Amino acid sequence: MEAGLAESPPVAERRSADRRVSRTFVMRDRRSGFDRRGRRRSTAVGAAWDTSLVYLRDNAFALVAVLATANLLSVLDLVFTLRALQNGAQEGNPLMKALLDWNPTAAGGIKVAIIAALSLMIWKLRRYRLILQVAVFALAVYAAIIIYHMYYLISFS
């Protein structure tokens, strides 16, 4: 031993086990589809589509307007369908045909309830890109259906 240094007694290890214990449950972050690190769209239409979806995600009023318009167009679809059925047309949707044959008021209530429930689901999951695409797609489908109804009313009235 060196002179002047006393040997210290051995110190007991305070750590009894490995402190690096793995966690049993880890919450994984799900990507919302709006990854900023991804490639940018090369076409103007793709870039406009991405910009529109980001605007819907960030602007609650715009998404409410899209959902309210889709609900309104759904109700208009029901009204135009009932009018067309009175004029002798046939319902193309087998589920709605069965409901309309059973009770037209119940069919209207069920249709409004389904669209309202889907709108609520879209609102709750609005941070996901796919859900916003579904909302815009639903709006486009209902707009096309209303245009078809208007064509039918003009052509066959």
Secondary structure, 3 states (H helix, E strand, C coil): CCCCCCCCCCCCCCCCCCCCCCCCCCCCCCCCCCCCCCCCCCCHHHHHHHHHHHHHHHCHHHHHHHHHHHHHHHHHHHHHHHHHHHCCCCCCCHHHHHHHHHCHHHHHHHHHHHHHHHHHHHHHCCCCHHHHHHHHHHHHHHHHHHHHHHHHHHHHC
